[in-house]
Amino acid sequence: MNIKIRNLAFTSALTAGALLAAGGAAHAQAGRMPQSSASPYPSPNAGPGPGAMPDAAAVNTVSDSDFAKDAAQGGMAEVKLGQLAQDKGTSDAVKEFGKRMVDEHSAANDKLKSIAQQESVNLPTNLNKKDQATYDKLSKLSGDAFDRAYARDMVKDHQDDIAAFRQEASNGQDPQIKSFASDALPTLQDHLKMAREMMHNVSPSNAAKNGPGN
């Protein structure tokens, strides 16, 4: 075999080896990467995939107008029950809390009425059945029994109110009603704190220790 033939054979061997190496690298690369061009990890900005359940916290199941109507009835109930607390309460804590409910919920009710008029929302003028039943129940009580029942109801009512107002403040569509809910939240949270303190003060052990009128 002459030099020219040996060089040709050597060159061919090198070329074949390079092709085999390239093919092996390509095969190995293909084995590491997914066949689809789509990334296996969703983009942080991508929306939920087909069949995904919506985030419950992001779904507002109550319309703005329904929220306003419920808030109006709840506000009326707080005022009427506050008046009852001032009349029938034995503890100073109950009487003082009742007065604050009358003052602050009356102001909130007036603000909501003004917004509802601008937004063409007709607010109810009477208590709903649940609040009327609560009023009727409390009106038949007196003394420590009234104080404890009123305090319990105020804690529960304000817990429910805060949940509803927080939902509207986060997910409401009407800017004015949404803003009303957001602005009212700190006051409602303050009311809940006071209601819990009132319930503690009128508990049987504390009521006996403090005596009537405390």
C-alpha positions in Angstrom: 0.0 0.0 0.0 1.5 3.3 -1.0 1.5 6.5 1.0 -1.4 8.1 -0.8 -3.6 5.0 -0.2 -2.5 4.8 3.4 -3.4 8.5 3.9 -6.8 8.1 2.3 -7.5 5.1 4.5 -6.4 7.0 7.6 -8.5 10.0 6.7 -11.6 7.8 6.1 -11.1 6.2 9.5 -10.9 9.5 11.2 -14.1 10.7 9.4 -16.0 7.6 10.3 -14.8 7.9 13.9 -15.9 11.5 14.1 -19.4 10.6 12.7 -19.8 7.8 15.2 -18.8 10.0 18.1 -21.1 12.8 17.0 -24.0 10.3 16.6 -23.3 8.9 20.1 -23.3 12.4 21.6 -26.5 13.3 19.9 -28.1 10.0 21.1 -27.0 10.6 24.6 -28.3 14.2 24.5 -31.6 13.0 23.2 -31.8 10.6 26.1 -31.5 13.4 28.6 -33.8 16.0 27.1 -37.6 15.5 26.8 -38.8 14.9 23.2 -41.3 17.8 23.4 -40.1 21.3 23.1 -42.4 22.4 26.0 -40.8 22.8 29.4 -41.8 20.1 31.9 -42.1 22.9 34.5 -44.9 25.5 34.2 -44.1 29.1 33.9 -44.7 31.0 37.2 -47.0 33.4 35.2 -48.9 30.6 33.5 -52.6 30.2 34.4 -54.1 27.0 35.8 -54.2 24.1 33.5 -57.3 22.4 32.1 -59.4 20.9 34.9 -57.6 22.8 37.6 -59.7 23.9 40.5 -59.9 27.7 41.0 -58.5 29.2 44.1 -61.4 29.5 46.6 -60.0 32.7 48.1 -60.0 34.4 44.7 -63.7 33.6 44.0 -66.2 36.1 45.3 -69.5 34.1 45.6 -71.5 37.2 46.8 -72.2 40.1 44.4 -71.4 43.6 45.5 -75.1 44.5 45.7 -75.9 41.4 47.8 -72.9 42.3 50.1 -74.2 45.8 50.5 -77.7 44.5 51.4 -76.4 42.0 53.9 -74.1 44.7 55.4 -77.0 47.1 55.8 -79.1 44.5 57.6 -76.2 43.6 59.8 -75.5 47.2 60.6 -79.2 47.8 61.6 -79.0 44.7 63.8 -75.9 46.0 65.6 -77.6 49.3 66.3 -80.9 47.8 67.6 -79.0 45.2 69.7 -76.7 48.0 71.0 -79.7 50.0 72.1 -81.1 46.9 73.8 -77.7 46.4 75.6 -77.8 49.9 77.0 -81.3 49.3 78.3 -81.0 45.8 79.7 -77.3 45.3 80.3 -76.1 44.8 83.9 -72.4 45.1 83.3 -70.8 48.5 82.5 -68.8 46.7 79.8 -72.0 45.6 78.1 -73.6 49.0 78.3 -70.5 50.7 77.0 -70.1 48.2 74.2 -73.8 48.7 73.2 -73.3 52.5 73.0 -70.3 52.1 70.8 -72.3 49.8 68.5 -75.0 52.4 68.2 -72.6 55.2 67.5 -70.2 53.5 65.1 -72.6 51.3 63.2 -75.0 54.2 62.7 -72.2 56.1 61.1 -71.3 53.2 58.9 -74.9 52.6 57.9 -75.2 56.2 56.8 -72.1 55.9 54.7 -73.4 52.7 53.1 -76.7 54.3 52.3 -75.0 57.2 50.5 -72.9 54.7 48.4 -75.9 52.5 47.7 -77.9 55.5 46.4 -75.0 56.4 44.0 -74.7 52.8 42.8 -78.5 52.3 42.5 -78.6 49.6 45.1 -81.9 49.3 47.1 -81.0 48.5 50.7 -83.4 46.7 53.0 -85.0 48.6 55.8 -85.8 45.7 58.1 -83.8 43.1 60.0 -83.5 39.6 58.4 -85.1 36.6 60.1 -81.9 35.5 61.9 -81.2 38.9 63.4 -84.8 39.5 64.3 -84.8 36.1 66.1 -81.6 37.1 68.0 -83.2 40.4 69.0 -86.4 38.6 70.2 -84.4 36.1 72.2 -82.2 38.7 73.9 -85.2 41.0 74.7 -86.6 38.2 76.9 -83.4 37.9 79.0 -82.2 40.1 81.8 -79.4 40.5 84.3 -76.3 38.3 83.9 -78.1 36.0 81.4 -78.6 38.9 79.1 -75.0 40.1 79.4 -73.5 36.7 78.6 -75.8 36.0 75.7 -75.3 39.4 74.2 -71.5 39.1 74.5 -71.5 35.7 72.9 -73.6 37.0 70.0 -71.4 40.0 69.5 -68.3 37.8 69.2 -69.9 35.5 66.7 -71.5 38.3 64.7 -68.2 40.2 64.4 -66.3 37.1 63.4 -68.8 36.6 60.6 -68.8 40.3 59.6 -65.0 40.4 59.3 -65.0 37.3 57.1 -67.6 38.8 54.8 -66.0 42.3 54.7 -62.6 40.8 54.1 -63.9 38.9 51.1 -65.5 42.0 49.6 -62.4 44.1 50.2 -60.3 41.5 48.4 -62.5 40.4 45.5 -65.3 43.0 45.1 -65.9 44.5 41.7 -67.7 47.8 42.5 -64.9 50.2 43.6 -67.1 52.2 46.1 -68.6 49.2 47.8 -65.2 47.4 47.9 -63.6 50.6 49.4 -66.4 50.7 52.0 -65.6 47.1 53.1 -61.9 47.8 53.2 -62.3 51.0 55.3 -64.7 49.3 57.7 -62.4 46.3 58.5 -60.2 47.9 61.1 -63.2 49.1 63.1 -64.8 45.7 62.9 -61.6 44.1 64.1 -61.5 46.5 67.0 -65.2 45.6 67.8 -64.3 41.9 67.9 -61.4 42.6 70.3 -63.8 44.5 72.5 -66.5 41.9 72.3 -64.1 39.2 73.4 -63.0 41.3 76.4 -66.7 41.9 77.2 -67.4 38.2 77.1 -64.4 37.6 79.4 -65.7 40.2 81.8 -69.2 38.9 82.0 -68.2 35.2 82.4 -69.6 33.7 85.6 -66.3 33.7 87.5 -65.5 37.3 86.6 -69.0 38.5 87.1 -69.1 37.1 90.6 -65.7 38.6 91.4 -66.4 42.1 90.0 -69.9 42.4 91.3 -72.9 44.0 89.6 -72.3 47.0 87.4 -68.7 46.1 86.6 
